[in-house]
Amino acid sequence: MQPRTDVIDLAATLKARNEAFCLATVVRTVSVTAAKAGAKAVIRPDGTISEGWIGGGCARAAVVKAAREALGDGQPRLVSVMPKDILAELGLKPGEERDGIRFARNMCPSRGTLDVFVEPMLPRPELVVLGASPVAVALSDLAARFGYRVAVSAPADDLALHGEADERIEGHALPAVATGHRFVVVSTQGRGDEAALKAALQGEADHVAFVGSRRKMAALRESLAEAGVALDRLDRVKAPAGLDLGAITPEEIALSILAEILSLRRAGQRVPHEI
């Protein structure tokens, strides 16, 4: 069975919009089932099946639950929906997981088995770079090579200093809500530091960093606190930005900043293997 064109088109559209969703694919069926191998569906974060078909209520609840969990942790799921008697024969209970497969009970008269692979499609992590300093330009260029959605924010006359970017923002009017993971780096280096840092702290972000010395950050912190910025928000700022790699050039500093972001983004994702 060929996947429906509208499912693939919708998936492509959502990816282009940087929106989260799951692509559920029927990979195997045994006996009579409503959906057949190859059937696909797009599942949104709220559990809505926007397009496609993976069977009726027999499989829907288990697959939607798996989709929500997959969007939460970024890990795919394999769900096997089968009749009660077959579950019993295999010594399984509904909801049990074994060898990477989650088992669910098929309550429909068809009494068939349906295996569905649920793959999360998460938004690209976003890096917002405020400023057009040499470090800012180097950082926006480097981050794009690592798959980040790059947004650059600077005065209109300075935006041209940046190369390719997914979004260009004149001034510092940053969107308050992030569609996924967002990392913000202020690298104005003397050109509107306070305004840029204040803007960086007003929206959602997994990490906010400032390219500058601790002394400079301390002065900005005092000024912003007097201007009414909450101390708990100011405490979120990492300054100086980046890992201590002994970086000197703008490109090296940009690399140290991206390395720090990578360490935060991947924390807990890699399981150490015994040798």
Secondary structure, DSSP 8 states (H G I E B T S, - for coil): ----HHHHHHHHHHHHTT--EEEEEEEEEESS-SS-TT-EEEE-TTS-EEEE-S-SHHHHHHHHHHHHHHHHH---EEEEEE-HHHHHHTT--TT-EETTEEEEE--STT--EEEEEEEEE----EEEEE--SHHHHHHHHHHHHTT-EEEEEE-TTTGGGS-S-SEEEETT---SS-SS-EEEEE--TTSSHHHHHHHHTTS--SEEEE-S-HHHHHHHHHHHHHTT--HHHHTTEESS-S--S---SHHHHHHHHHHHHHHHHTTTTS-----
